[in-house]
């Protein structure tokens, strides 16, 4: 930091008040005025991206933007507010001068220290980690001094960064839950999610005299088990037709077996492996296509009983091997309808069975 002082070491009052900042993280700097006494006619120089705040008797008297000011009666807004000027400036003004850096503080890091729980439509409850960068600036020097800087001689971004990161993570977690974006679609919505979180967090920053100028989501990572499930789903989508994939696998096995130094034995093994894969896949597909809850078709009976003696016969036998009775149903001599075994009369016409 450089300070231009035109007075000799023995001078009692400061003539030039300015701040040359050579740091990258200073948000507020209190100008070292000897005994807090400012001489009438002193020059105040405020550069671009700066603001100067005069504090008199513990209260903020005025804020000056970029420019050059002469501290004397009549042309400075603070003169009507400071008690020392009512004496015509015969005595010096006792006041403190704070320079506030209003530039953007960029490339600040944020990230979730613990996973964020989220309800996802595809995977149910998932845990997410996220990180990114943000930028901020001092929007209201008065509020900055009142709320966080206080009477510090020097206030840097590190003094507030921890609180801001926690605020950002909390706001981002809330925004992520409200967005209802599925885990599979997060990567394509980083910009929208960052803008949504930025708007949601703006009031928190404003209460500290700050403005959140940029909020970027660089990455959102899922748990390892969820990523594996996503990889499997991707593979299934790439495979497409399972039947064609099985044929392709069998052809690959045949090719690899043909290139095997084992020659014919290798080829046979490859063919066997290919057919085995095909059978397994065909069986799986058949099982999958079979209606759930359905019963297997009933098997045809393998035996029958003799219509006369009841002996067990092979299915389709025309004569009984025990009694020799014909197993072919008899027909009525009158109407040619089949007769029930042992019937004495035709059920259709009543003709006597001989």
C-alpha positions as a LaTeX table, in Angstrom:
\begin{tabular}{lrrr}
\hline
Residue & $x$ (\AA) & $y$ (\AA) & $z$ (\AA) \\
\hline
Unk1 & 0.00 & 0.00 & 0.00 \\
Unk2 & 1.27 & 3.46 & $-0.88$ \\
Unk3 & 0.26 & 6.68 & 0.88 \\
Unk4 & 1.20 & 10.13 & $-0.42$ \\
Unk5 & 1.87 & 12.53 & 2.43 \\
Unk6 & 3.05 & 16.02 & 1.51 \\
Unk7 & 3.74 & 17.06 & 5.09 \\
Unk8 & 6.99 & 16.90 & 7.01 \\
Unk9 & 7.36 & 14.34 & 9.84 \\
Unk10 & 6.66 & 17.10 & 12.38 \\
Unk11 & 3.40 & 18.26 & 10.77 \\
Unk12 & 0.25 & 17.88 & 12.80 \\
Unk13 & $-2.33$ & 17.55 & 9.99 \\
Unk14 & $-2.66$ & 15.47 & 6.83 \\
Unk15 & $-3.01$ & 17.50 & 3.58 \\
Unk16 & $-3.54$ & 14.67 & 1.06 \\
Unk17 & $-5.72$ & 11.64 & 1.78 \\
Unk18 & $-5.49$ & 8.81 & $-0.77$ \\
Unk19 & $-4.95$ & 5.04 & $-0.99$ \\
Unk20 & $-2.88$ & 3.17 & $-3.54$ \\
Unk21 & $-3.77$ & $-0.50$ & $-3.19$ \\
Unk22 & $-1.19$ & $-3.06$ & $-4.33$ \\
Unk23 & $-2.98$ & $-6.09$ & $-2.86$ \\
Unk24 & $-5.57$ & $-8.38$ & $-4.44$ \\
Unk25 & $-7.74$ & $-9.15$ & $-1.43$ \\
Unk26 & $-8.13$ & $-5.94$ & 0.63 \\
Unk27 & $-11.76$ & $-4.89$ & 0.91 \\
Unk28 & $-11.39$ & $-2.03$ & 3.39 \\
Unk29 & $-8.46$ & 0.12 & 4.59 \\
Unk30 & $-8.49$ & 2.76 & 7.34 \\
Unk31 & $-6.35$ & 5.77 & 6.43 \\
Unk32 & $-3.84$ & 6.48 & 9.23 \\
Unk33 & $-4.69$ & 10.07 & 10.18 \\
Unk34 & $-2.59$ & 11.41 & 13.07 \\
Unk35 & $-4.87$ & 11.77 & 16.09 \\
Unk36 & $-7.85$ & 11.50 & 13.65 \\
Unk37 & $-7.42$ & 15.24 & 12.87 \\
Unk38 & $-8.01$ & 16.44 & 9.29 \\
Unk39 & $-6.92$ & 19.97 & 8.32 \\
Unk40 & $-9.20$ & 22.40 & 6.54 \\
Unk41 & $-8.28$ & 22.41 & 2.85 \\
Unk42 & $-7.02$ & 18.82 & 2.84 \\
Unk43 & $-7.26$ & 17.03 & $-0.50$ \\
Unk44 & $-9.19$ & 13.77 & $-0.76$ \\
Unk45 & $-8.41$ & 11.63 & $-3.84$ \\
Unk46 & $-10.69$ & 8.67 & $-4.55$ \\
Unk47 & $-9.77$ & 6.46 & $-7.49$ \\
Unk48 & $-11.94$ & 4.34 & $-9.74$ \\
Unk49 & $-13.12$ & 1.14 & $-7.99$ \\
Unk50 & $-12.84$ & 2.95 & $-4.63$ \\
Unk51 & $-15.12$ & 4.71 & $-2.20$ \\
Unk52 & $-14.10$ & 6.86 & 0.77 \\
Unk53 & $-16.18$ & 6.80 & 3.95 \\
Unk54 & $-15.89$ & 9.53 & 6.61 \\
Unk55 & $-16.76$ & 8.44 & 10.16 \\
Unk56 & $-17.25$ & 11.19 & 12.74 \\
Unk57 & $-17.81$ & 10.54 & 16.43 \\
Unk58 & $-18.58$ & 6.89 & 15.68 \\
Unk59 & $-21.16$ & 7.61 & 12.97 \\
Unk60 & $-20.84$ & 7.45 & 9.19 \\
Unk61 & $-20.99$ & 11.04 & 7.95 \\
Unk62 & $-20.65$ & 10.64 & 4.18 \\
Unk63 & $-19.45$ & 8.41 & 1.33 \\
Unk64 & $-17.41$ & 9.76 & $-1.61$ \\
Unk65 & $-17.13$ & 8.14 & $-5.03$ \\
Unk66 & $-14.21$ & 8.47 & $-7.50$ \\
Unk67 & $-12.85$ & 12.04 & $-7.84$ \\
Unk68 & $-10.82$ & 14.78 & $-6.11$ \\
Unk69 & $-12.31$ & 16.69 & $-3.22$ \\
Unk70 & $-11.19$ & 19.65 & $-1.12$ \\
Unk71 & $-12.21$ & 19.35 & 2.52 \\
Unk72 & $-13.25$ & 22.92 & 3.37 \\
Unk73 & $-16.37$ & 24.76 & 4.38 \\
Unk74 & $-19.05$ & 25.12 & 1.76 \\
Unk75 & $-18.28$ & 22.60 & $-0.98$ \\
Unk76 & $-18.26$ & 19.23 & 0.75 \\
Unk77 & $-21.50$ & 17.45 & 1.73 \\
Unk78 & $-20.03$ & 16.19 & 4.98 \\
Unk79 & $-19.47$ & 19.71 & 6.34 \\
Unk80 & $-23.10$ & 20.20 & 7.27 \\
Unk81 & $-23.08$ & 16.90 & 9.14 \\
Unk82 & $-19.90$ & 17.23 & 11.17 \\
Unk83 & $-19.91$ & 19.16 & 14.43 \\
Unk84 & $-16.32$ & 20.38 & 14.10 \\
Unk85 & $-17.20$ & 22.66 & 11.15 \\
Unk86 & $-19.58$ & 24.88 & 13.13 \\
Unk87 & $-16.54$ & 26.78 & 14.45 \\
Unk88 & $-15.57$ & 27.95 & 10.96 \\
Unk89 & $-12.85$ & 25.34 & 10.95 \\
Unk90 & $-10.71$ & 27.25 & 13.43 \\
Unk91 & $-10.07$ & 23.83 & 14.96 \\
Unk92 & $-9.30$ & 20.68 & 12.92 \\
Unk93 & $-11.98$ & 18.07 & 12.15 \\
Unk94 & $-11.56$ & 14.86 & 14.09 \\
Unk95 & $-12.68$ & 12.07 & 11.82 \\
Unk96 & $-11.72$ & 8.64 & 10.50 \\
Unk97 & $-11.42$ & 7.92 & 6.79 \\
Unk98 & $-12.01$ & 4.42 & 5.40 \\
Unk99 & $-11.25$ & 3.47 & 1.82 \\
Unk100 & $-13.44$ & 0.69 & 0.46 \\
Unk101 & $-12.41$ & $-1.39$ & $-2.55$ \\
Unk102 & $-15.45$ & $-1.64$ & $-4.87$ \\
Unk103 & $-13.83$ & $-3.75$ & $-7.60$ \\
Unk104 & $-14.93$ & $-7.34$ & $-8.24$ \\
Unk105 & $-13.16$ & $-10.04$ & $-6.27$ \\
Unk106 & $-13.05$ & $-12.90$ & $-8.77$ \\
Unk107 & $-12.21$ & $-16.60$ & $-8.86$ \\
Unk108 & $-13.33$ & $-17.27$ & $-5.29$ \\
Unk109 & $-13.81$ & $-21.00$ & $-4.60$ \\
Unk110 & $-16.85$ & $-22.72$ & $-3.13$ \\
Unk111 & $-17.71$ & $-26.38$ & $-2.62$ \\
Unk112 & $-19.73$ & $-28.81$ & $-0.52$ \\
Unk113 & $-17.76$ & $-30.19$ & 2.41 \\
Unk114 & $-20.43$ & $-32.86$ & 2.94 \\
Unk115 & $-22.72$ & $-34.55$ & 0.39 \\
Unk116 & $-26.06$ & $-32.88$ & $-0.31$ \\
Unk117 & $-29.09$ & $-35.17$ & $-0.04$ \\
Unk118 & $-31.52$ & $-34.99$ & $-2.96$ \\
Unk119 & $-34.62$ & $-36.93$ & $-4.03$ \\
Unk120 & $-34.22$ & $-38.03$ & $-7.65$ \\
Unk121 & $-36.98$ & $-39.33$ & $-9.92$ \\
Unk122 & $-34.72$ & $-42.04$ & $-11.39$ \\
Unk123 & $-32.51$ & $-43.18$ & $-8.51$ \\
Unk124 & $-34.51$ & $-42.20$ & $-5.44$ \\
Unk125 & $-32.44$ & $-40.66$ & $-2.64$ \\
Unk126 & $-28.95$ & $-39.70$ & $-3.84$ \\
Unk127 & $-26.01$ & $-37.82$ & $-2.33$ \\
Unk128 & $-24.39$ & $-35.11$ & $-4.45$ \\
Unk129 & $-21.14$ & $-33.16$ & $-4.19$ \\
Unk130 & $-20.59$ & $-29.91$ & $-6.06$ \\
Unk131 & $-17.99$ & $-27.17$ & $-6.45$ \\
Unk132 & $-17.40$ & $-24.04$ & $-8.50$ \\
Unk133 & $-16.35$ & $-20.38$ & $-8.38$ \\
Unk134 & $-18.03$ & $-17.08$ & $-7.58$ \\
Unk135 & $-17.32$ & $-13.34$ & $-7.83$ \\
Unk136 & $-18.44$ & $-10.54$ & $-5.52$ \\
Unk137 & $-18.05$ & $-6.82$ & $-4.96$ \\
Unk138 & $-18.86$ & $-4.23$ & $-2.29$ \\
Unk139 & $-22.18$ & $-2.67$ & $-3.29$ \\
Unk140 & $-22.87$ & $-0.61$ & $-0.15$ \\
Unk141 & $-19.79$ & 0.65 & 1.75 \\
Unk142 & $-21.96$ & 1.83 & 4.65 \\
Unk143 & $-23.41$ & $-1.65$ & 5.24 \\
Unk144 & $-19.99$ & $-3.28$ & 4.87 \\
Unk145 & $-18.63$ & $-1.15$ & 7.73 \\
Unk146 & $-21.75$ & $-1.51$ & 9.84 \\
Unk147 & $-22.27$ & $-5.25$ & 9.42 \\
Unk148 & $-18.86$ & $-6.90$ & 9.11 \\
Unk149 & $-15.80$ & $-4.63$ & 8.87 \\
Unk150 & $-16.44$ & $-2.47$ & 11.93 \\
Unk151 & $-13.41$ & $-0.49$ & 13.09 \\
Unk152 & $-10.80$ & $-2.84$ & 11.63 \\
Unk153 & $-7.80$ & $-1.03$ & 10.21 \\
Unk154 & $-7.72$ & $-3.55$ & 7.34 \\
Unk155 & $-10.38$ & $-6.00$ & 6.23 \\
Unk156 & $-9.58$ & $-8.70$ & 3.63 \\
Unk157 & $-11.63$ & $-11.30$ & 1.77 \\
Unk158 & $-10.28$ & $-14.08$ & 4.00 \\
Unk159 & $-12.04$ & $-12.51$ & 6.96 \\
Unk160 & $-15.47$ & $-13.15$ & 5.41 \\
Unk161 & $-14.78$ & $-16.00$ & 2.97 \\
Unk162 & $-15.67$ & $-18.82$ & 5.37 \\
Unk163 & $-19.09$ & $-17.36$ & 6.11 \\
Unk164 & $-19.74$ & $-16.68$ & 2.42 \\
Unk165 & $-18.86$ & $-20.26$ & 1.42 \\
Unk166 & $-21.27$ & $-21.69$ & 3.96 \\
Unk167 & $-23.95$ & $-19.30$ & 2.77 \\
Unk168 & $-23.33$ & $-20.31$ & $-0.86$ \\
Unk169 & $-23.47$ & $-24.05$ & $-0.13$ \\
Unk170 & $-26.67$ & $-23.65$ & 1.86 \\
Unk171 & $-28.31$ & $-21.58$ & $-0.86$ \\
Unk172 & $-27.10$ & $-23.92$ & $-3.60$ \\
Unk173 & $-28.46$ & $-26.98$ & $-1.78$ \\
Unk174 & $-31.82$ & $-25.27$ & $-1.42$ \\
Unk175 & $-31.83$ & $-24.22$ & $-5.08$ \\
Unk176 & $-30.88$ & $-27.74$ & $-6.19$ \\
Unk177 & $-33.79$ & $-29.25$ & $-4.29$ \\
Unk178 & $-36.27$ & $-26.66$ & $-5.57$ \\
Unk179 & $-35.13$ & $-27.03$ & $-9.20$ \\
Unk180 & $-36.37$ & $-30.66$ & $-9.40$ \\
Unk181 & $-33.73$ & $-31.39$ & $-12.06$ \\
Unk182 & $-33.11$ & $-35.13$ & $-12.49$ \\
Unk183 & $-29.59$ & $-36.37$ & $-11.77$ \\
Unk184 & $-29.20$ & $-37.47$ & $-15.40$ \\
Unk185 & $-29.95$ & $-33.92$ & $-16.57$ \\
Unk186 & $-27.78$ & $-31.93$ & $-14.14$ \\
Unk187 & $-24.77$ & $-31.64$ & $-16.48$ \\
Unk188 & $-26.88$ & $-29.93$ & $-19.14$ \\
Unk189 & $-28.33$ & $-27.44$ & $-16.63$ \\
Unk190 & $-25.23$ & $-26.06$ & $-14.85$ \\
Unk191 & $-25.77$ & $-22.52$ & $-16.20$ \\
Unk192 & $-29.46$ & $-22.45$ & $-15.33$ \\
Unk193 & $-28.82$ & $-23.90$ & $-11.88$ \\
Unk194 & $-26.05$ & $-21.36$ & $-11.21$ \\
Unk195 & $-28.28$ & $-18.43$ & $-12.21$ \\
Unk196 & $-31.13$ & $-19.76$ & $-10.08$ \\
Unk197 & $-28.84$ & $-20.09$ & $-7.04$ \\
Unk198 & $-27.33$ & $-16.63$ & $-7.67$ \\
Unk199 & $-30.74$ & $-14.95$ & $-7.63$ \\
Unk200 & $-31.69$ & $-16.86$ & $-4.49$ \\
Unk201 & $-28.50$ & $-15.82$ & $-2.65$ \\
Unk202 & $-28.55$ & $-12.15$ & $-3.62$ \\
Unk203 & $-30.51$ & $-10.99$ & $-0.54$ \\
Unk204 & $-28.03$ & $-12.72$ & 1.81 \\
Unk205 & $-25.12$ & $-10.85$ & 0.22 \\
Unk206 & $-27.04$ & $-7.57$ & 0.16 \\
Unk207 & $-27.54$ & $-7.69$ & 3.91 \\
Unk208 & $-23.73$ & $-7.57$ & 4.27 \\
Unk209 & $-23.28$ & $-4.70$ & 1.82 \\
Unk210 & $-22.08$ & $-7.08$ & $-0.90$ \\
Unk211 & $-23.28$ & $-8.15$ & $-4.34$ \\
Unk212 & $-22.89$ & $-11.64$ & $-5.77$ \\
Unk213 & $-21.89$ & $-10.82$ & $-9.35$ \\
Unk214 & $-21.24$ & $-14.35$ & $-10.57$ \\
Unk215 & $-21.98$ & $-17.87$ & $-9.39$ \\
Unk216 & $-20.70$ & $-20.78$ & $-11.49$ \\
Unk217 & $-21.27$ & $-24.51$ & $-11.01$ \\
Unk218 & $-18.24$ & $-26.35$ & $-12.37$ \\
Unk219 & $-19.13$ & $-29.90$ & $-11.44$ \\
Unk220 & $-21.77$ & $-31.98$ & $-9.65$ \\
Unk221 & $-20.64$ & $-35.52$ & $-8.87$ \\
Unk222 & $-22.80$ & $-38.51$ & $-7.96$ \\
Unk223 & $-21.94$ & $-41.40$ & $-5.61$ \\
Unk224 & $-19.88$ & $-44.20$ & $-7.14$ \\
Unk225 & $-22.72$ & $-46.73$ & $-7.05$ \\
Unk226 & $-25.05$ & $-44.34$ & $-8.89$ \\
Unk227 & $-22.41$ & $-43.67$ & $-11.53$ \\
Unk228 & $-22.04$ & $-47.44$ & $-12.06$ \\
Unk229 & $-25.79$ & $-47.78$ & $-12.51$ \\
Unk230 & $-25.72$ & $-44.96$ & $-15.05$ \\
Unk231 & $-22.88$ & $-46.70$ & $-16.92$ \\
Unk232 & $-24.88$ & $-49.92$ & $-17.07$ \\
Unk233 & $-27.92$ & $-48.09$ & $-18.37$ \\
Unk234 & $-25.76$ & $-46.46$ & $-21.04$ \\
Unk235 & $-24.39$ & $-49.85$ & $-22.09$ \\
Unk236 & $-27.89$ & $-51.29$ & $-22.41$ \\
Unk237 & $-28.88$ & $-48.38$ & $-24.60$ \\
Unk238 & $-25.83$ & $-48.92$ & $-26.83$ \\
Unk239 & $-26.45$ & $-52.68$ & $-27.15$ \\
Unk240 & $-29.99$ & $-52.28$ & $-28.45$ \\
Unk241 & $-31.34$ & $-55.61$ & $-29.89$ \\
Unk242 & $-30.21$ & $-58.38$ & $-27.50$ \\
Unk243 & $-30.64$ & $-61.11$ & $-30.16$ \\
Unk244 & $-28.32$ & $-59.36$ & $-32.58$ \\
Unk245 & $-25.89$ & $-58.66$ & $-29.78$ \\
Unk246 & $-25.81$ & $-62.37$ & $-28.90$ \\
Unk247 & $-25.11$ & $-63.29$ & $-32.52$ \\
Unk248 & $-22.35$ & $-60.73$ & $-32.60$ \\
Unk249 & $-20.80$ & $-62.15$ & $-29.43$ \\
Unk250 & $-20.91$ & $-65.66$ & $-30.88$ \\
Unk251 & $-19.21$ & $-64.46$ & $-34.07$ \\
Unk252 & $-16.56$ & $-62.73$ & $-32.02$ \\
Unk253 & $-15.94$ & $-65.93$ & $-30.06$ \\
Unk254 & $-15.56$ & $-67.90$ & $-33.30$ \\
Unk255 & $-13.08$ & $-65.37$ & $-34.65$ \\
Unk256 & $-11.03$ & $-65.38$ & $-31.46$ \\
Unk257 & $-11.04$ & $-69.18$ & $-31.37$ \\
Unk258 & $-9.83$ & $-69.35$ & $-35.00$ \\
Unk259 & $-6.91$ & $-67.06$ & $-34.11$ \\
Unk260 & $-6.07$ & $-69.22$ & $-31.08$ \\
Unk261 & $-2.87$ & $-71.24$ & $-31.36$ \\
Unk262 & $-4.82$ & $-74.33$ & $-30.25$ \\
Unk263 & $-6.28$ & $-74.60$ & $-33.76$ \\
Unk264 & $-9.27$ & $-76.91$ & $-34.07$ \\
Unk265 & $-9.61$ & $-77.44$ & $-30.36$ \\
Unk266 & $-9.75$ & $-73.71$ & $-29.88$ \\
Unk267 & $-12.29$ & $-73.38$ & $-32.67$ \\
Unk268 & $-14.49$ & $-76.05$ & $-31.09$ \\
Unk269 & $-14.25$ & $-74.37$ & $-27.74$ \\
Unk270 & $-15.13$ & $-71.04$ & $-29.32$ \\
Unk271 & $-18.13$ & $-72.52$ & $-31.11$ \\
Unk272 & $-19.26$ & $-74.20$ & $-27.92$ \\
Unk273 & $-18.95$ & $-70.96$ & $-26.03$ \\
Unk274 & $-20.85$ & $-69.11$ & $-28.73$ \\
Unk275 & $-23.70$ & $-71.63$ & $-28.79$ \\
Unk276 & $-23.77$ & $-71.68$ & $-25.00$ \\
Unk277 & $-24.12$ & $-67.92$ & $-24.90$ \\
Unk278 & $-26.84$ & $-68.12$ & $-27.52$ \\
Unk279 & $-28.76$ & $-70.78$ & $-25.59$ \\
Unk280 & $-28.50$ & $-68.89$ & $-22.34$ \\
Unk281 & $-29.69$ & $-65.65$ & $-23.93$ \\
Unk282 & $-32.48$ & $-67.43$ & $-25.82$ \\
Unk283 & $-33.64$ & $-69.04$ & $-22.58$ \\
Unk284 & $-33.55$ & $-65.73$ & $-20.78$ \\
Unk285 & $-35.52$ & $-64.03$ & $-23.54$ \\
Unk286 & $-38.06$ & $-66.88$ & $-23.56$ \\
Unk287 & $-38.51$ & $-66.61$ & $-19.80$ \\
Unk288 & $-38.91$ & $-62.89$ & $-20.06$ \\
Unk289 & $-41.57$ & $-63.19$ & $-22.77$ \\
Unk290 & $-43.60$ & $-65.90$ & $-20.99$ \\
Unk291 & $-46.74$ & $-64.34$ & $-19.42$ \\
Unk292 & $-46.43$ & $-63.94$ & $-15.69$ \\
Unk293 & $-48.75$ & $-66.08$ & $-13.61$ \\
Unk294 & $-49.52$ & $-68.41$ & $-16.55$ \\
Unk295 & $-49.43$ & $-72.21$ & $-16.18$ \\
Unk296 & $-47.32$ & $-74.58$ & $-18.23$ \\
Unk297 & $-49.31$ & $-76.55$ & $-20.91$ \\
Unk298 & $-50.46$ & $-79.97$ & $-19.65$ \\
Unk299 & $-48.42$ & $-82.91$ & $-20.94$ \\
Unk300 & $-50.27$ & $-85.60$ & $-22.96$ \\
Unk301 & $-51.01$ & $-88.79$ & $-20.92$ \\
Unk302 & $-48.56$ & $-91.67$ & $-21.55$ \\
Unk303 & $-50.96$ & $-94.57$ & $-20.54$ \\
Unk304 & $-54.63$ & $-95.54$ & $-20.72$ \\
Unk305 & $-56.86$ & $-98.09$ & $-19.03$ \\
Unk306 & $-58.65$ & $-101.03$ & $-20.70$ \\
Unk307 & $-62.31$ & $-100.23$ & $-21.24$ \\
Unk308 & $-63.25$ & $-103.76$ & $-20.12$ \\
Unk309 & $-60.84$ & $-105.02$ & $-17.42$ \\
Unk310 & $-59.22$ & $-101.75$ & $-16.38$ \\
Unk311 & $-55.67$ & $-102.94$ & $-17.03$ \\
Unk312 & $-53.02$ & $-100.28$ & $-17.64$ \\
Unk313 & $-52.23$ & $-100.04$ & $-21.36$ \\
Unk314 & $-49.85$ & $-97.98$ & $-23.47$ \\
Unk315 & $-51.45$ & $-94.83$ & $-24.82$ \\
Unk316 & $-53.03$ & $-95.45$ & $-28.23$ \\
Unk317 & $-53.34$ & $-99.28$ & $-27.82$ \\
Unk318 & $-56.23$ & $-100.78$ & $-29.86$ \\
Unk319 & $-56.55$ & $-104.09$ & $-27.90$ \\
Unk320 & $-56.02$ & $-105.00$ & $-24.24$ \\
Unk321 & $-52.95$ & $-107.16$ & $-23.65$ \\
Unk322 & $-54.70$ & $-108.88$ & $-20.69$ \\
Unk323 & $-58.24$ & $-109.61$ & $-21.90$ \\
Unk324 & $-57.93$ & $-108.91$ & $-25.61$ \\
Unk325 & $-60.86$ & $-106.48$ & $-25.59$ \\
Unk326 & $-60.88$ & $-103.90$ & $-28.37$ \\
Unk327 & $-60.10$ & $-100.40$ & $-27.23$ \\
Unk328 & $-61.62$ & $-98.84$ & $-30.35$ \\
Unk329 & $-65.05$ & $-97.40$ & $-29.50$ \\
Unk330 & $-67.90$ & $-99.49$ & $-30.99$ \\
Unk331 & $-70.49$ & $-97.83$ & $-33.26$ \\
Unk332 & $-74.26$ & $-98.21$ & $-33.36$ \\
Unk333 & $-75.34$ & $-100.48$ & $-36.20$ \\
Unk334 & $-78.29$ & $-98.19$ & $-36.87$ \\
Unk335 & $-77.03$ & $-94.55$ & $-36.57$ \\
Unk336 & $-73.26$ & $-95.15$ & $-36.56$ \\
Unk337 & $-72.73$ & $-93.06$ & $-33.42$ \\
Unk338 & $-69.92$ & $-94.09$ & $-31.04$ \\
Unk339 & $-71.10$ & $-96.17$ & $-28.10$ \\
Unk340 & $-69.89$ & $-95.81$ & $-24.53$ \\
Unk341 & $-67.82$ & $-98.80$ & $-23.31$ \\
Unk342 & $-70.17$ & $-101.61$ & $-22.08$ \\
Unk343 & $-73.33$ & $-99.85$ & $-23.35$ \\
Unk344 & $-76.29$ & $-102.15$ & $-24.11$ \\
Unk345 & $-78.38$ & $-99.53$ & $-25.96$ \\
Unk346 & $-77.44$ & $-96.60$ & $-28.26$ \\
Unk347 & $-77.80$ & $-93.25$ & $-26.58$ \\
Unk348 & $-78.94$ & $-91.62$ & $-29.84$ \\
Unk349 & $-81.49$ & $-94.04$ & $-31.38$ \\
Unk350 & $-82.01$ & $-96.67$ & $-28.62$ \\
Unk351 & $-80.99$ & $-99.62$ & $-30.85$ \\
Unk352 & $-80.00$ & $-102.72$ & $-28.87$ \\
Unk353 & $-76.27$ & $-103.38$ & $-28.94$ \\
Unk354 & $-75.55$ & $-106.97$ & $-29.94$ \\
\hline
\end{tabular}
